[in-house]
């Protein structure tokens, strides 16, 4: 049997090294080309803005023993469950909130969500087309998904479940993580990076329904697409930056595709 020469062995080793480097380079550029689509929940996936204000105002009032509180997000610095609760308690009591009060408000919010679902389950619904939209997003190549919501975690999952939506397997950041919306969005992006073992995203697009979503996206350098009537006046529908809902799903996906372009 003929023995392979040293030069032949070196040649094969060199060829294997080249192949390995090509594979590593392909994986590396694949990471660089990955994009992230980030979604809000209230008003973006679920039609929950109206009952949300009522429930929060009632929950805070019950814990503090005062008349119902105006929980309209427009009147608060941080447009999140934690932010509204902390600020409302400070306004009413003139002191810093106690941890026990926050826990009680969370429990009362969950109680009223469950009560409302038992009394009027039809109130809980998706933004039209949201369920199919999520399915389509999961199938997009080179694209990751994350959820960044101002809701508390249990609050968010109840609203989604009651509205017939599932975000199983999608990285999530909530108001349990922070009261500041931008920090929540940054945490969601970080969890998506960890989930996909990805060093970063080429572009991030955020879909939200409020002016605060637009402001936070601009501050973070994210692209933005508005969903629903609350944000319509600040967007340009002709440019594809706003959609009423997801019923014209191809148009929404086209807007995302345009937003993801460098």
C-alpha positions in Angstrom: 0.0 0.0 0.0 1.3 3.4 -1.0 1.8 5.9 1.8 0.5 9.5 1.3 3.3 12.0 1.0 3.7 14.8 3.5 2.9 17.3 0.8 -0.3 15.4 0.0 -1.4 15.4 3.7 -0.7 19.1 4.0 -2.7 19.8 0.9 -5.8 17.9 2.2 -5.4 19.6 5.6 -5.3 23.0 3.8 -8.4 22.2 1.8 -10.3 21.2 5.0 -9.2 24.4 6.6 -10.5 26.4 3.7 -13.8 24.6 3.8 -14.1 25.3 7.5 -13.3 29.0 7.1 -15.9 29.3 4.4 -18.5 27.7 6.6 -17.6 30.0 9.5 -17.7 33.0 7.3 -21.1 32.0 6.0 -22.4 31.6 9.5 -20.9 35.0 10.5 -22.5 36.8 7.6 -25.7 35.0 8.2 -25.8 36.5 11.7 -25.0 40.0 10.3 -27.9 39.7 7.8 -30.4 38.8 10.5 -33.1 41.3 11.3 -35.4 41.8 14.3 -39.1 42.5 14.2 -40.3 43.7 17.6 -44.0 44.0 18.6 -46.0 45.8 21.3 -49.1 44.0 22.7 -51.9 46.5 23.7 -53.4 48.0 20.6 -50.8 46.3 18.4 -51.7 42.6 18.8 -54.7 42.8 21.2 -57.6 45.3 21.2 -57.1 46.0 24.9 -56.6 49.7 25.3 -60.1 50.6 26.4 -60.7 47.9 29.1 -57.1 48.3 30.2 -57.6 51.9 31.4 -60.8 51.0 33.2 -59.2 48.0 35.0 -56.1 49.8 36.1 -58.0 52.8 37.4 -60.2 50.5 39.4 -57.3 48.3 40.7 -55.3 51.2 42.0 -58.3 52.7 43.7 -59.1 49.5 45.4 -55.6 49.1 46.8 -55.4 52.7 48.0 -59.1 53.1 49.1 -59.8 56.1 46.9 -62.1 57.0 44.0 -61.3 55.4 40.6 -58.1 56.7 39.1 -57.6 58.1 35.6 -55.2 55.5 34.1 -55.0 57.0 30.6 -51.4 56.5 29.5 -51.3 60.0 28.0 -51.2 61.5 31.5 -48.2 59.5 32.8 -44.4 59.8 32.2 -43.8 56.1 31.8 -46.5 54.5 29.6 -46.2 51.1 31.3 -48.1 49.2 34.0 -45.3 49.7 36.5 -44.9 53.4 35.5 -48.6 54.2 35.8 -48.9 52.4 39.1 -45.9 54.1 40.7 -46.8 57.5 39.5 -50.5 57.2 40.5 -49.6 56.1 44.0 -47.2 59.0 44.4 -49.8 61.5 43.2 -52.5 60.2 45.6 -50.5 59.5 48.7 -47.6 62.0 48.4 -45.0 59.3 49.1 -43.1 56.5 47.4 -45.1 53.4 46.7 -44.6 50.3 48.9 -43.7 47.0 47.4 -46.8 45.4 48.8 -49.0 48.0 47.1 -47.5 47.1 43.7 -48.1 43.4 44.3 -51.7 44.1 45.3 -52.3 46.2 42.2 -50.9 43.4 40.0 -53.3 40.9 41.7 -56.3 43.3 41.4 -55.5 43.8 37.7 -55.4 40.1 37.1 -58.6 39.6 39.1 -60.5 42.2 37.0 -59.2 40.7 33.8 -60.5 37.3 34.7 -63.8 38.8 35.9 -64.2 40.8 32.7 -63.4 37.7 30.6 -66.1 35.7 32.5 -68.7 38.4 32.1 -67.9 39.6 28.5 -65.4 37.3 26.7 -66.2 39.0 23.4 -64.4 42.1 24.6 -61.1 40.2 24.4 -60.0 40.2 20.7 -57.0 40.4 18.5 -56.3 43.3 16.3 -57.9 42.0 13.1 -55.5 39.7 11.3 -52.9 39.6 14.1 -53.0 35.8 14.5 -52.2 35.1 10.9 -49.7 37.9 10.9 -47.7 36.2 13.7 -47.7 33.0 11.8 -46.4 34.7 8.7 -43.7 36.4 10.7 -42.4 33.1 12.1 -41.8 31.9 8.6 -39.7 34.9 7.4 -36.2 33.9 6.6 -33.3 35.7 8.3 -35.8 37.4 10.7 -36.1 37.1 14.5 -39.2 38.2 16.5 -39.4 39.7 20.0 -42.1 41.2 22.2 -41.6 44.4 24.1 -44.7 45.4 26.1 -45.6 47.9 28.8 -47.8 45.2 30.4 -46.7 43.0 33.3 -45.9 39.5 32.3 -49.0 37.7 33.7 -51.2 40.5 32.5 -49.7 40.2 29.0 -50.1 36.5 28.8 -53.8 36.6 29.9 -54.7 39.3 27.3 -53.0 37.3 24.6 -54.6 34.0 25.7 -58.1 35.6 26.0 -57.7 37.1 22.5 -56.7 33.8 21.0 -53.0 34.6 20.4 -49.9 32.7 21.2 -46.3 34.0 21.5 -44.8 30.7 22.5 -41.1 30.6 21.7 -40.8 34.4 21.2 -38.4 36.3 23.5 -40.3 38.8 25.7 -39.6 41.8 27.9 -42.3 43.4 30.1 -43.0 46.0 32.7 -41.8 43.5 35.3 -38.3 44.2 33.9 -38.5 48.0 34.0 -40.9 50.9 34.0 -39.1 52.6 31.2 -40.3 51.6 27.7 -37.0 52.1 26.0 -35.2 49.9 28.5 -37.9 47.2 28.0 -37.3 47.4 24.2 -33.6 47.1 24.7 -34.1 44.1 27.0 -36.3 42.4 24.4 -33.6 42.9 21.7 -31.0 41.5 24.1 -33.1 38.4 24.8 -33.7 37.9 21.1 -29.9 38.1 20.5 -29.3 35.5 23.2 -32.2 33.3 22.0 -30.8 33.2 18.5 -27.1 33.2 19.6 -26.7 36.2 17.5 -24.2 39.0 18.1 -26.5 41.7 16.8 -29.2 42.6 14.2 -28.7 44.5 11.0 -32.0 46.3 11.4 -34.7 46.4 14.1 -38.3 47.3 13.2 -40.8 48.1 16.0 -44.6 47.8 15.5 -46.6 49.9 17.9 -49.8 51.8 18.3 -48.9 54.8 20.5 -46.9 58.1 20.0 -44.7 56.9 22.8 -43.8 53.8 20.8 -42.7 56.0 17.9 -40.7 58.2 20.2 -38.9 55.3 21.9 -38.2 53.7 18.5 -36.6 56.9 17.2 -34.6 57.4 20.3 -33.2 53.8 20.0 -32.6 54.1 16.2 -35.2 51.4 15.4 -37.4 51.6 12.3 -41.1 52.0 13.1 -44.4 51.0 11.7 -47.6 52.3 13.3 -50.7 50.1 13.8 -54.2 51.4 14.5 -56.0 54.8 14.8 -54.1 56.1 17.8 -50.9 56.7 15.8 -52.4 57.4 12.4 -52.0 61.2 12.6 -48.3 60.9 13.1 -47.6 58.5 10.2 -47.7 58.5 6.4 -50.0 55.7 5.2 -48.9 56.4 1.6 -45.3 55.7 2.5 -46.3 52.4 4.1 -45.5 53.5 7.6 -49.0 53.0 9.0 -51.7 50.3 8.8 -55.1 50.1 10.4 -54.7 46.4 11.2 -53.3 43.2 9.6 -56.1 42.4 7.3 -54.1 43.6 4.3 -51.3 41.3 5.4 -49.2 41.5 2.2 -49.1 45.3 2.5 -48.0 45.1 6.1 -45.2 42.6 5.2 -44.2 44.8 2.3 -43.9 47.8 4.7 -41.7 45.7 7.0 -39.6 44.7 4.0 -39.1 48.3 3.1 -38.3 49.3 6.6 -35.6 46.6 6.8 -33.7 47.9 3.8 -30.4 49.6 4.7 
